């Protein structure tokens, strides 16, 4: 049947987690004569595909070799946000004095308790993604083991042959080892095992200044680690606007995080109990001694061991399974969804792709990935959320762009909250209120962005947001202020003169 990769620590919460997402005594069912759909991989894409298809009456098999729930539940969104929430609480206590709150005694951070809380909540969430629920409640044949294609319409798992009309590959991606001499021998953490920690590393180096690196660097810094971020580029969050990334950098610096940019890592090695990283920047070498190294760069698609060649499915070891816009592979019976085939590796994207697979594989739909409007958020403090095009991207496509920005320092609620770092920004097609893209930088930017995502998806112009009454005071008022700013751009000098003449005539 296979064994579960160890999930540490072996406390009651993790025992509950494993019992839900990789039950060691699980007995695989006898396969049906043929399935409408066989899904390999039970991360977000696989779970949504299987549950959605079964809910529509399809006979579905779901195969998972490791942990149901995939990265999101076990080593991604859920545990990371638990740690981030604890770190925000620690930060709020630290700055409580500016709100007139004096704490009695010294506040202390118990990293072990913070991690235990995360594990307990994760275990509670895990039933939703469990073998038990998908088998008993949803009527899906759930198989524990490694699925391998044996032909264009069949898969073997633990000695059982599953024949299918359609199949979906949803095996996701994993953290990839960085090409740094000595890193394997030195040892390092990734998102796949950093949440096993029960003691806070005194000194932590984070390799990579992208979303994962910045989120965890800031969180561990706020919890008390001496954190250093090493980034090869000249700034953090290279995909985001320069000023957005700079706000995050300044926030991290205030949290005590040391940030090294334009750096090349030459090697890693052990010296006694220390891990030593040698870095070169500006032609000079320096050594960084730490207790732990966290790698926050690089993902590799899980294409190995599937025998995709036997199914006639084309793939690339770096990019993953090759699909068309309808998520169909080179084998017309086989589809793919999620990180295994798509460049935007987010849980919510995997969910959206799964819905496309259901429509196209089972109902001969023609839904395309090109129609998706994909937002994303980096959960630093403040958060950086984005949807649609950036200004440079729009201009590169030959579009004339009007960019409007409202700083949070102009918003009453942000002032009252003491959260004035950030802004709301839209890029409009010049001469219209059509929203091409938007960025929000705020403590709860991910929540604030949804209004703009809806507007782009529903093809509603910024004027529709302007006509919508927003409760006062909220930080989301910044979004409405963007619409007000757009309306002011329509008041040309000629129009203003007409209004002035009209009002003067009314007074006469």
Buried (B, 14 or more C-beta within 10 A) or exposed (E): EBEBEEBEBEBEBBEBBBBBBBBEEBEBEEBBEEBBBBBBBBBBBBBBBBBBBBEBEBBBBBBBBBBBBBBBBBBBBBBBBBBBBBBBBBBBBBEEEEEEEEEEEEEEBEBEEBBBBBBBBBBEBBBEBBBBBBBEEBEBBBBBBBBBBBBBBBBBBBEBEBBBBBBBBBBBBBBBEBEBEBBEEBEBBBBBBBBBBEEBBEBBBBBBBBBBBBBBBBBBBBBBBBBBBBBBBEBBBEEBBEEBBBBBBEBBEEBEBBBBBEBEBBBBBEEEEBBBBBBEBEEEEEEBEBBBBBBBBBBBBBBEEBBBEBBBBEBEEEEBBBBEEBBBBBBEBBBBBBBBBBEBBBBBBBBBBBBBBBBBBBEEBEBEBEEBBBBBBBBBBBBBBBBBBBBEBBEEEEBEBBBBBBBBEBBEBBBEBEBBBBBBBBBBBBEBBBBBBBBBBBBBBBBBBBBBBBBBBEEBBBBBBBEEEBEEBBBBBBBBBBBBBBEEEEEEEEEEEEEEEEEEEEEE
